[in-house]
Amino acid sequence: MKQIFRLGDHIEVRDVPEPKVTAGFVLVKNHYSLISTGTETRALKGSFGIIKKVLRTPKKILRNVEDKSPLGYSCAGVVLEIGDGVKHVDVGDIVLCCGLEYAVHAEKVAVPQHLVMRIPRDINPSQAVFAPLGSVSLHALRRGRVTLGETAVVVGLGLTGQLLVQLLRLVGCRVIGIDPHDYKAKLAEKHGADFCFCGKQGFAEKVMEFTHGMGADATFLCADVRDTESLEEITRVLRDRGKIIAIGNITCPLPWTNFFRKELDLMVSRSFGPGRFDSTYEEKGIDYPIGYVRWTERRNILEILNLLSMKKIVVDDLVSGEYPLDHAEKAYQSLLGKKRPIALLLTYSI
């Protein structure tokens, strides 16, 4: 079977052996997988680079992949086989799979049962693959504890930012977006943002005017912040004891004076939610009791599927293109353009 790997600053599609099913795992034949363009571009060349080399397709079967990094973490398809102990899905079910190194860009994947969810019949698998990314936005919203009537600023209107805008509107927040690309700003406004900026010019003044001089309640960083000046601008628009929730990386010194004088809170949002990076939860399928952890990684993803089913959030207009796995070169080449796509889908033969 074929699978995509990262090798330094380029990718390769290679032939690899099919995965084996063990106890607690599910074998799935993919129909779709999602290319999250921001995350995968960073994976290819670090946080600040771009893709310089694109695709090579060697003819040899890959025999040793330990030095290669698989790409992808969200896919959907049909269950081919289940391992011992798997009870919540059956062979033939259409399911969503998530997880780094599991739900990869490959024709077939073997995924721990806790990271496999049955897709509701009224959701297309091409829509369901957005649920893991939606759970990243949802967990950030929960971390920020924003409520009805509050004002939130979303910095970075890529895929995570676009989904977060929709979720913030669902809980009754006023939403301001900022991104250097006009097409992303317009899309966020279409999805409910009150207004968006494509630069710093007039940003702070407009936010203060919009909030009647009080400042925003929370700022969500859905992009990497690389310079203190930008972060200082973000702190200027926050109210006293406001919050910054970091989904992207902060790779610069904090403007301590602003943080101190306003007593601001800085929080980091860890991916999909509680359970992420816990092998007992993700790989062994041992759940956290709902009475102690209401919203886990899995429950967040299931809630996004529920919102998709109810048409409370929409994702179709986030897709810039669909590419068969054999034509993946074109998909990754599109990441080099000035108008980088928000999301791309890889398709597989059914």
Disulfide bonds with the S-S distance in Angstrom:
none
